[in-house]
């Protein structure tokens, strides 16, 4: 029984690791997108000061609106994955406690 629980614990820890890696990837994607949007905004400001075409302004506006939508999608995904991570953390803690109980029983017998 202890062997099975230890295997189960390793499996649950693996799931947790994958969730944390996915969250890290999303966070990196969010930061990159924010940097790109800041760069677009900065370039847009420079173009406005120098004088630019309406086409150029519309193009940068479209990019910024698209970026905002992508950021919102990433935030939603981060919220979803945070909920999954919390659920998985509870599972890992529970299975870990079971393994500890079985180890203690084995030692005491």
C-alpha positions as CSV (number, residue, x, y, z in Angstrom):
1,X,0.0,0.0,0.0
2,X,2.8,2.4,0.9
3,X,4.5,1.8,-2.5
4,X,1.2,2.6,-4.3
5,X,0.8,5.8,-2.3
6,X,4.4,6.9,-3.0
7,X,3.8,6.3,-6.7
8,X,0.6,8.3,-6.5
9,X,2.4,11.1,-4.7
10,X,5.1,11.3,-7.4
11,X,2.4,11.4,-10.1
12,X,0.6,14.2,-8.3
13,X,3.8,16.1,-7.9
14,X,4.5,15.7,-11.6
15,X,1.1,17.2,-12.4
16,X,1.9,20.1,-10.0
17,X,5.2,20.6,-11.8
18,X,3.6,20.8,-15.2
19,X,1.0,23.2,-13.9
20,X,3.7,25.5,-12.4
21,X,5.7,25.3,-15.7
22,X,2.6,26.2,-17.7
23,X,2.0,29.2,-15.4
24,X,5.5,30.4,-15.7
25,X,5.3,30.2,-19.5
26,X,2.0,32.2,-19.5
27,X,3.6,34.8,-17.2
28,X,6.6,35.1,-19.5
29,X,4.2,35.5,-22.5
30,X,2.3,38.2,-20.6
31,X,5.5,40.1,-19.9
32,X,6.7,39.9,-23.5
33,X,3.4,41.1,-24.8
34,X,3.4,44.0,-22.3
35,X,6.9,45.0,-23.5
36,X,5.8,44.9,-27.1
37,X,2.8,47.0,-26.4
38,X,4.9,49.6,-24.5
39,X,7.2,49.7,-27.5
40,X,4.3,50.2,-29.9
41,X,2.9,52.9,-27.7
42,X,6.3,54.6,-27.5
43,X,6.8,54.5,-31.3
44,X,3.3,55.8,-31.8
45,X,4.0,58.7,-29.5
46,X,7.2,59.5,-31.5
47,X,5.3,59.3,-34.8
48,X,2.6,61.6,-33.5
49,X,5.2,64.2,-32.4
50,X,7.0,64.0,-35.8
51,X,3.8,64.0,-37.8
52,X,2.4,60.8,-39.2
53,X,-0.4,59.4,-41.4
54,X,-3.8,58.3,-40.2
55,X,-3.1,54.9,-41.6
56,X,0.0,54.5,-39.4
57,X,-2.0,55.6,-36.3
58,X,-4.8,53.2,-37.1
59,X,-2.3,50.4,-37.6
60,X,-0.8,51.0,-34.2
61,X,-4.2,51.3,-32.6
62,X,-5.3,48.0,-34.1
63,X,-2.1,46.4,-32.7
64,X,-2.7,47.9,-29.2
65,X,-6.4,46.8,-29.2
66,X,-5.3,43.3,-30.2
67,X,-2.6,43.3,-27.5
68,X,-5.1,44.3,-24.9
69,X,-7.4,41.4,-25.9
70,X,-4.5,39.0,-25.8
71,X,-3.5,40.3,-22.3
72,X,-7.0,39.8,-21.1
73,X,-7.0,36.2,-22.4
74,X,-3.7,35.5,-20.7
75,X,-5.0,37.0,-17.4
76,X,-8.0,34.7,-17.6
77,X,-5.9,31.7,-18.3
78,X,-3.6,32.6,-15.4
79,X,-6.6,32.8,-13.1
80,X,-7.8,29.4,-14.3
81,X,-4.4,27.8,-13.9
82,X,-4.0,29.4,-10.4
83,X,-7.2,27.7,-9.4
84,X,-5.9,24.4,-10.8
85,X,-2.6,24.8,-9.0
86,X,-4.4,25.4,-5.7
87,X,-6.5,22.3,-6.1
88,X,-3.4,20.3,-7.1
89,X,-1.6,21.7,-4.1
90,X,-4.3,20.4,-1.8
91,X,-4.2,17.0,-3.5
92,X,-0.4,16.8,-3.1
93,X,-0.7,17.7,0.6
94,X,-3.4,15.1,1.2
95,X,-1.5,12.3,-0.6
96,X,1.7,13.3,1.2
97,X,-0.1,13.1,4.6
98,X,-1.3,9.6,3.6
99,X,2.2,8.5,2.8
100,X,3.5,9.9,6.1
101,X,0.8,8.0,8.0
102,X,1.6,4.7,6.2
103,X,5.4,5.3,6.9
104,X,4.6,5.8,10.5
105,X,2.5,2.7,10.7
106,X,5.3,0.7,9.0
107,X,7.9,2.0,11.5
108,X,5.7,1.3,14.5
109,X,4.9,-2.3,13.5
